[in-house]
């Protein structure tokens, strides 16, 4: 009861903080807010707190407070017993719009996007209407009326880019993930980062191009373009920030990201240049509005770097015919994670800087001491990993040399509510099967332990592959597929091989042929550690709070030292260039991050001081066949394999309710975007027909799109 009451209080507090922060953005463009805000700054200017402390507390700290309260909420929720529960709005994840450009959109996503667009429209309208009422000519530029009006429009485009930047980094937080509070995993929220980034660059480009256009038609472009002003907007800094942002955006386009991942990866780290020069261009007051995401991203980044130290090592690797690898890594017995979780790994012998994400294919409910990854080696980095392990295999030694690996994560859903259905239809394309492997093992473990009432009783797995040898990706659940008995949940596998001609081969024969592979056992380093996972949510909340206090303390101290005349606004401007305040913000932030990093390192070091790898083969569990030969024959006969053709999803969706007898069906899809969109479109059509036909249509489908990682 106490935990339930605390969760309720924390929920209310988070709602209040969100409401206040949204209200702030709505009121900010109004004249009333501008007038009252200037008066508040003037009153606090002579005090120890200063105008800078006021800006930090009002514009920056609400989002940090939301992250802190949210982390405490997740920590309390994590202590409660894990039970599957029905969602209040089961159709919230169902697609409403399926678009090739944007993908699948739910009703909640459309509502959130509409409200955000309304905020942009309101901000632009409120600012422009006030600007046009009080048009003031620029002293250094002799502009006509239309040129002056267009210059104000260009300036306000920059303000819209600022609104997008304020939210840009929030969807890609991992440890301090705010979106986890509403049930959205990191992999799913990345697309919000892409949308916001595209909108930000579009508005920033309009802002910069329009300003350059006005300078050009007024014949002042040579005078203005290279200015680094003592006070006010620094034009040169804005130009550098815009060019950097364009480079980041262009190299992040799918055509470049998929083919040249290294270019995308390294150019994305130019965000540091982009943010620093944005600060110099916009000034400290504007920077405080976008600072929450930057502040939390910095803390999140440092916690991830600390967690990935020290390195662990690969225990074993299994090489499959289709150039796929299964890696086994050591983990601490206390580390638990939900199905579909992912980890980020870095192998210094391949690249000292590149991190790549992979879905965990094992279940922490099955194995306490190891976790497994299944990797399809197609890109440059994964091919290097394949060649590295293959070389070790061909060397012929019994125990291969240690391969150090840094691990960050795991990151996953805060609960397993997405498995709450009577029946599950899992649709996977190629390596998109990886998230489903952990789901199958989790459900298997639940049935073995007697907790089957919480999980689906009937599951159908649709696996689409180009070649028959790709069935090796099912290696970790091959025993489950072949040795399933009637006493367990009902699993039916349908394999569709799209690029091979018809064959009389059965599922059993393919599994026996392609899931064996060659195994390489690696040596372990006595200085290596098992994977402990992320620090507790409570610890992350404490670090965020500590960083905020340290930042504010140094901000106040540095401001009083380097900007001593704070009694009047005029004297402050006369004696201190505007970039001094910007340097103070950067310095305070760097010091806060360093202090928090040192604390995190000390705590992490004490935690790991007495722990080393203690994993051996006896810890690796596997499915033990318990079925008779008759049951085995029945289990394999019900599985299907089809050649030279793609699955007819319309037919599968129509037959599935009849085959399973379930009225509440979850459809989980992972694979190529086109496949996910086609399934989403069919479910969207089905659900709309159900709505029109009334209550007599009893079958309910709920759609979940998963992102596979390689």
Secondary structure, 3 states (H helix, E strand, C coil): CHHHHHHHHHHHHHHHHHHHHHHHHHHHCCHHHHHHHHHHHHHHHCCCCHHHHHHHHHHHHHHHHHHHHHHHHHHHHHHCCCCCCCCCCCCCCCEEEEECCCEEEEHHHHHHHHHHHHHHHHHHHHHHHHHHHCCCCCCCCCCCHHHHHHHHHHHHHHHHHHHHHHHHCHHHCCCCCCHHHHCCCHHHHHHHHHHHHHHHHHHHHHHHHHHHHHHHHCCCHHHHCCCCCCCCCCHHHHHHHHHHHHHHHHHCCHHHHHHCHHHHHHHHHHHHHHHHHHHHHHCHHHHHHHHHHHHHHHHHHHHHHHHCCCCEEEEEEEEECCCEEEEEEEECCCCCCCCCCEEEEECCCCCCCCCEEEEECCCCCCCCCEEEEEEECCCHHHHHHHHHHHHHHHHCCCCECCCEEEEEEEECCCCCHHHCCCEEEEEEEHHHHHHHHHHHHHHHHHHHHCCHHHCCCEEEEEEEECCHHHHHHHHHHHHHHHCCCCCCCEEEEEEEECCCCCCCCCHHHHHHHHCCCEEEEECCCCCCCCECCCCCHHHHHHHHHHHHHHHHHHHHHHHHHHCCCCCCHHHHHHHCCHHHHHHHHHHHHHHHHHHHHHHHHHHHHHHHCCCCCCCCHHHCCCCCCCCCHHHHHHHHHCCEEEECCCCCHHHHHHHHHHHHCCCEEEEEEECCHHHHHHHHHHHHHHHHHHHHHCCCCCCEEEEEEECCCC
